[in-house]
Amino acid sequence: MNSTPLQAAAPAAGQSQLRGVPGKEPTAQARPLASRRFALEIRQQMAWPRQALILAVSLAIGMGISAAILVAAGVPANELLNEFVLQTLFDKQSLQAVLFQAAPMILVGIAASLAFRARFWNLGLEGQMIWGAIGATAISFFDLGPPALRLPLMLAMAIAFGLLWALAPALLKLRLGVNEIISSLMLNYIAGNFLLHLVYGAWKDPKDSFPYSPQFRAFERLPEWFGNVSTAAIGLALCVALLAWWFVGVSRAGLYLRFVDANPRMADAVGVPVRRMILSAVLLSGALSGIAGFVVVAGQEGRLTQAFHSGYGFSGILIAFLARNNPLAATVVAVLVAALFVAGRNLQVFYQIPFSMVQLIQAIVVICVASSDFFIRHRIRNVR
């Protein structure tokens, strides 16, 4: 028997009335997970305390995974806190080694931060370090200038050489549109091979057959402050960090850089000199990398060696990423990364842990912090 339209509509009306009764409508918690709908949204802004909490949680997860790997590799669980905190940061000799290692890391971290703020992915930090060290060593090798001005001349030459080596990928990017990742990375190989040409050839120390330049004289070395480990390099790095903070946070150029970082096309439309700011940031990045090369050869090595630059490029990118391109935060992160390296060397000595294990821990921490950036910039909303 066919039903009338009124009878067909009755059950629907009854169901509608039933859904309107309190307690009868199924809630999102009552629905199974597979039947729910979610939307991924971009956050407009998140408060700094919540960002710090997310970063702290991600860092704790990374350190927890790293601790589990070290325990599986044979390090006693009750010794991890002692090795990574007490023996590294509260032992005088280890603390001096951390500060000694942190000085060039602070410089390359800030160098990467400045370039990244201009959306220029400068992967040529090691090449710029190499040329900065070559420029500083040239002053010593050719005995240029009086002894009292030798260190300032070496520093100035390191800045000039690092800056000029960074100029090439910047002009290729701005003039020809060449990808800076490829150009700056390839220039590292050119600089590295030229360094080998010097230390195996014309600049090789005539006293022995090892591939390094003649040793710097006393007035060509950075002075030591306390002990025989930490040098004035850490003071130079801290001064650079304060100047970089002023440049980024206070100066007009820093305001322009924030516009460029947020939206280069919009910044150009409102009159911000985008190309000039990119060029300035890249040149400053190259200059700071050159200073880092000067700090290593005049402070740590005491001469130009074939592998003094190894690992600093990756460390600078890591520090800039973890510090979110903030110069003061980069200083703190550089000290923590240096502490990780010193603790890793201690583990190598006492527990026969390979250095690749330290690099694995570093990669795990980077992955965890990178994952936290997703939750800072996005949120997942349940769609009813």
C-alpha positions as CSV (number, residue, x, y, z in Angstrom):
1,M,0.0,0.0,0.0
2,N,1.5,3.3,-1.1
3,S,2.0,5.9,1.6
4,T,0.9,9.5,1.3
5,P,3.5,12.4,1.3
6,L,2.3,13.3,4.8
7,Q,3.0,9.8,6.1
8,A,6.4,9.6,4.4
9,A,7.4,12.9,6.0
10,A,6.3,11.9,9.5
11,P,9.2,9.6,10.3
12,A,11.7,12.3,9.1
13,A,9.9,14.9,11.3
14,G,10.0,12.4,14.2
15,Q,13.7,11.8,13.7
16,S,14.3,15.6,13.6
17,Q,12.5,16.0,16.8
18,L,14.4,13.1,18.3
19,R,17.8,14.7,17.3
20,G,16.7,17.9,19.0
21,V,16.1,16.2,22.3
22,P,18.9,16.8,24.7
23,G,21.0,13.7,25.3
24,K,19.8,12.0,22.0
25,E,22.2,13.7,19.5
26,P,25.5,11.7,19.2
27,T,28.5,13.8,20.3
28,A,32.0,13.9,18.7
29,Q,33.3,11.8,21.6
30,A,30.6,9.1,21.0
31,R,31.3,8.8,17.2
32,P,34.0,6.3,16.2
33,L,37.3,7.8,15.2
34,A,37.1,6.5,11.6
35,S,33.8,8.5,11.0
36,R,35.1,11.8,12.3
37,R,36.3,14.6,10.0
38,F,39.3,16.8,10.7
39,A,40.6,20.0,9.1
40,L,44.2,21.1,9.0
41,E,44.4,24.9,9.5
42,I,47.3,27.4,9.5
43,R,47.7,29.2,12.8
44,Q,47.8,33.0,12.5
45,Q,49.8,33.3,15.7
46,M,50.9,31.3,18.8
47,A,52.0,32.8,22.1
48,W,55.7,32.4,22.9
49,P,55.1,30.3,26.1
50,R,53.2,27.7,24.1
51,Q,55.9,27.7,21.4
52,A,58.5,27.2,24.1
53,L,56.4,24.4,25.6
54,I,56.1,22.6,22.3
55,L,59.8,22.9,21.6
56,A,60.7,21.7,25.1
57,V,58.5,18.6,24.7
58,S,60.0,17.8,21.2
59,L,63.5,18.2,22.6
60,A,62.7,16.0,25.5
61,I,61.4,13.3,23.1
62,G,64.5,13.6,21.1
63,M,66.8,13.3,24.1
64,G,64.7,10.3,25.3
65,I,65.2,8.5,22.1
66,S,68.9,9.3,22.1
67,A,69.2,8.0,25.7
68,A,67.6,4.8,24.7
69,I,70.0,4.4,21.8
70,L,73.0,5.1,24.0
71,V,71.8,2.6,26.6
72,A,71.4,0.0,23.9
73,A,75.0,0.8,22.7
74,G,76.3,-0.1,26.2
75,V,76.3,3.2,28.1
76,P,74.9,2.6,31.7
77,A,71.7,4.5,32.1
78,N,72.7,5.9,35.5
79,E,75.8,7.5,33.8
80,L,74.0,9.5,31.1
81,L,73.1,12.4,33.4
82,N,76.6,12.4,34.8
83,E,78.3,12.4,31.4
84,F,76.1,14.9,29.6
85,V,75.4,17.4,32.4
86,L,77.7,17.1,35.4
87,Q,81.0,16.2,33.8
88,T,80.4,18.5,30.8
89,L,79.0,21.7,32.3
90,F,80.3,21.6,35.9
91,D,83.8,20.3,35.4
92,K,86.2,23.2,34.8
93,Q,88.3,21.6,32.1
94,S,85.3,20.3,30.2
95,L,83.6,23.7,30.5
96,Q,86.6,25.3,29.0
97,A,86.6,22.9,26.2
98,V,82.9,23.6,25.6
99,L,83.5,27.4,25.4
100,F,86.5,26.8,23.2
101,Q,84.4,24.7,20.8
102,A,81.4,27.0,21.0
103,A,83.1,30.2,19.7
104,P,83.3,29.3,15.9
105,M,79.9,27.6,16.2
106,I,78.3,30.8,17.5
107,L,79.7,32.6,14.5
108,V,78.6,30.2,11.8
109,G,75.2,29.8,13.5
110,I,74.6,33.6,13.4
111,A,76.0,33.7,9.9
112,A,73.4,31.1,8.8
113,S,70.6,32.9,10.7
114,L,71.2,36.2,8.9
115,A,71.1,34.6,5.5
116,F,68.1,32.5,6.3
117,R,66.2,35.6,7.5
118,A,66.5,36.9,3.9
119,R,65.2,33.6,2.5
120,F,68.7,32.9,1.1
121,W,69.7,29.3,1.9
122,N,73.4,29.8,2.3
123,L,75.0,26.3,2.3
124,G,78.4,27.7,1.5
125,L,79.4,28.4,5.1
126,E,82.4,26.1,5.0
127,G,83.7,27.6,1.8
128,Q,83.5,31.1,3.3
129,M,85.2,29.8,6.4
130,I,88.0,28.4,4.3
131,W,88.6,31.6,2.5
132,G,88.5,33.6,5.7
133,A,91.2,31.3,7.1
134,I,93.2,31.6,3.9
135,G,93.0,35.4,4.1
136,A,94.1,35.5,7.7
137,T,97.0,33.0,7.0
138,A,98.2,35.1,4.0
139,I,98.9,38.0,6.4
140,S,101.1,35.7,8.6
141,F,102.7,33.8,5.7
142,F,103.8,36.9,3.8
143,D,104.6,38.8,7.1
144,L,102.4,41.8,6.3
145,G,102.2,44.6,8.8
146,P,103.8,45.3,12.1
147,P,103.4,42.8,14.9
148,A,101.1,45.1,17.0
149,L,98.6,45.2,14.1
150,R,99.0,41.7,12.9
151,L,95.8,40.3,14.5
152,P,93.6,43.2,13.4
153,L,95.0,42.8,9.8
154,M,94.3,39.0,9.9
155,L,90.7,39.7,11.1
156,A,90.1,42.3,8.4
157,M,91.4,40.0,5.7
158,A,89.3,37.1,6.9
159,I,86.2,39.3,6.8
160,A,87.0,40.5,3.3
161,F,87.7,37.1,1.9
162,G,84.6,35.5,3.4
163,L,82.5,38.4,2.2
164,L,83.8,38.1,-1.3
165,W,83.3,34.4,-1.5
166,A,79.6,34.9,-0.4
167,L,79.2,37.6,-3.1
168,A,79.3,35.0,-6.0
169,P,76.2,33.0,-5.1
170,A,74.4,36.2,-4.1
171,L,74.9,37.7,-7.5
172,L,74.1,34.5,-9.3
173,K,70.8,34.4,-7.4
174,L,69.9,38.1,-7.9
175,R,71.1,38.6,-11.4
176,L,70.6,35.2,-13.1
177,G,68.1,33.4,-10.8
178,V,70.5,30.6,-10.1
179,N,69.5,28.4,-7.1
180,E,71.7,29.5,-4.2
181,I,71.6,26.0,-2.7
182,I,73.4,24.5,-5.6
183,S,75.8,27.4,-6.2
184,S,76.9,28.0,-2.6
185,L,77.3,24.2,-2.1
186,M,79.4,23.7,-5.2
187,L,81.6,26.6,-4.2
188,N,82.5,24.7,-1.0
189,Y,84.3,22.1,-3.1
190,I,86.2,24.8,-5.0
191,A,87.4,26.4,-1.8
192,G,88.2,23.0,-0.2
193,N,90.4,21.9,-3.2
194,F,92.2,25.2,-3.3
195,L,92.9,24.8,0.4
196,L,94.4,21.4,-0.3
197,H,96.5,22.9,-3.1
198,L,98.0,25.4,-0.6
199,V,98.7,23.1,2.3
200,Y,100.2,20.4,0.1
201,G,102.0,22.9,-2.1
202,A,103.3,26.5,-1.7
203,W,102.2,26.9,1.9
204,K,103.3,23.6,3.2
205,D,105.4,23.8,6.4
206,P,109.1,23.2,5.3
207,K,110.0,21.8,8.8
208,D,108.1,18.6,8.3
209,S,106.0,16.8,5.7
210,F,102.5,17.2,7.1
211,P,99.9,19.2,5.1
212,Y,99.6,22.4,7.1
213,S,101.1,25.9,6.9
214,P,103.9,27.1,9.2
215,Q,102.8,27.7,12.7
216,F,101.7,31.2,13.6
217,R,103.9,33.3,15.9
218,A,102.7,34.3,19.4
219,F,101.5,37.8,18.3
220,E,99.5,36.1,15.6
221,R,97.5,33.9,18.0
222,L,94.4,34.9,19.8
223,P,95.3,35.6,23.5
224,E,94.2,33.1,26.2
225,W,92.1,34.2,29.1
226,F,92.1,31.4,31.7
227,G,93.8,28.1,31.5
228,N,95.2,27.0,28.2
229,V,92.0,26.0,26.5
230,S,89.6,28.9,26.3
231,T,90.7,31.9,24.3
232,A,89.5,35.4,23.5
233,A,87.6,33.8,20.6
234,I,84.5,33.4,22.9
235,G,84.6,37.1,23.7
236,L,84.7,38.0,20.0
237,A,81.8,35.6,19.3
238,L,79.7,37.2,22.1
239,C,80.4,40.7,20.8
240,V,79.3,39.5,17.3
241,A,76.2,38.0,18.8
242,L,75.2,41.3,20.5
243,L,75.8,43.3,17.3
244,A,73.8,40.8,15.3
245,W,70.9,41.1,17.9
246,W,71.0,44.9,17.5
247,F,71.0,44.6,13.7
248,V,68.1,42.1,13.7
249,G,66.0,43.4,16.5
250,V,66.6,47.2,16.7
251,S,67.9,48.6,13.4
252,R,65.7,49.6,10.5
253,A,67.5,46.9,8.4
254,G,66.3,44.3,10.8
255,L,62.7,45.5,10.3
256,Y,63.1,45.3,6.6
257,L,64.5,41.8,6.9
258,R,61.3,40.7,8.8
259,F,59.2,42.0,5.9
260,V,61.4,40.1,3.5
261,D,61.2,36.9,5.5
262,A,57.4,37.1,5.9
263,N,56.6,37.9,2.2
264,P,59.2,39.1,-0.3
265,R,56.7,40.0,-3.0
266,M,54.5,42.1,-0.6
267,A,57.6,43.7,0.9
268,D,58.7,44.7,-2.6
269,A,55.2,46.1,-3.3
270,V,55.3,48.4,-0.3
271,G,58.7,49.8,-1.1
272,V,61.1,47.6,0.9
273,P,64.5,47.3,-0.9
274,V,64.3,43.5,-1.1
275,R,67.3,42.9,-3.4
276,R,69.5,45.2,-1.3
277,M,68.5,43.5,1.9
278,I,69.1,40.1,0.5
279,L,72.6,41.1,-0.7
280,S,73.4,42.8,2.6
281,A,72.3,39.8,4.7
282,V,74.3,37.4,2.5
283,L,77.5,39.5,2.6
284,L,77.2,39.7,6.4
285,S,76.7,36.0,6.5
286,G,79.9,35.5,4.5
287,A,81.8,38.0,6.7
288,L,80.8,36.1,9.9
289,S,81.8,32.8,8.4
290,G,85.2,34.3,7.5
291,I,85.6,35.4,11.1
292,A,84.8,31.9,12.2
293,G,87.6,30.6,9.9
294,F,90.0,33.2,11.5
295,V,89.0,32.1,15.0
296,V,89.7,28.5,14.2
297,V,93.2,29.0,12.6
298,A,94.3,31.8,15.0
299,G,92.8,30.3,18.1
300,Q,92.4,26.6,18.0
301,E,94.8,25.3,15.4
302,G,97.5,28.0,15.4
303,R,98.0,27.4,11.6
304,L,96.1,26.6,8.4
305,T,95.2,22.9,8.3
306,Q,93.5,20.8,5.7
307,A,90.4,19.8,7.6
308,F,89.8,22.6,10.1
309,H,86.4,23.4,8.6
310,S,85.0,19.9,8.7
311,G,81.5,19.8,10.2
312,Y,81.0,23.5,10.8
313,G,78.7,24.0,7.9
314,F,76.2,21.5,9.0
315,S,76.5,22.7,12.6
316,G,75.8,26.3,11.6
317,I,72.6,25.2,9.7
318,L,71.5,23.1,12.6
319,I,72.1,26.0,15.1
320,A,70.2,28.5,13.0
321,F,67.3,26.1,12.6
322,L,67.0,25.3,16.3
323,A,67.3,28.9,17.2
324,R,64.7,29.9,14.6
325,N,67.1,32.5,13.2
326,N,67.4,34.4,16.4
327,P,71.1,35.5,17.1
328,L,70.8,35.4,20.9
329,A,69.1,32.0,20.8
330,A,71.8,30.8,18.3
331,T,74.4,31.7,20.9
332,V,72.7,29.4,23.5
333,V,72.1,26.6,21.0
334,A,75.7,26.8,19.9
335,V,76.9,26.3,23.5
336,L,74.6,23.3,23.8
337,V,75.8,21.7,20.6
338,A,79.4,22.2,21.7
339,A,78.5,20.5,25.0
340,L,77.1,17.6,23.0
341,F,80.3,17.3,21.0
342,V,82.5,17.4,24.1
343,A,80.3,14.8,25.8
344,G,80.5,12.7,22.7
345,R,84.3,12.8,22.9
346,N,84.1,11.7,26.5
347,L,81.8,8.8,25.5
348,Q,84.3,7.8,22.8
349,V,87.1,7.6,25.3
350,F,85.4,5.9,28.2
351,Y,82.7,3.8,26.5
352,Q,84.2,3.3,23.0
353,I,81.1,5.0,21.4
354,P,81.9,6.0,17.7
355,F,81.5,9.6,16.7
356,S,78.9,8.6,14.2
357,M,76.7,7.9,17.3
358,V,77.0,11.5,18.3
359,Q,76.0,12.6,14.8
360,L,73.0,10.2,15.0
361,I,71.9,11.8,18.2
362,Q,72.2,15.2,16.6
363,A,70.1,14.1,13.7
364,I,67.4,12.7,16.0
365,V,67.2,16.0,17.9
366,V,66.9,17.9,14.6
367,I,64.1,15.7,13.4
368,C,62.1,16.0,16.6
369,V,62.5,19.8,16.7
370,A,61.6,20.0,13.0
371,S,58.4,18.0,13.7
372,S,57.5,20.5,16.4
373,D,57.4,23.3,13.8
374,F,54.3,21.6,12.3
375,F,52.4,21.9,15.5
376,I,53.5,25.5,16.0
377,R,52.4,26.6,12.5
378,H,49.3,24.4,12.1
379,R,46.4,23.0,14.1
380,I,44.1,20.1,13.6
381,R,40.4,21.0,14.2
382,N,37.5,18.5,14.5
383,V,34.8,19.3,12.0
384,R,31.2,18.6,13.4
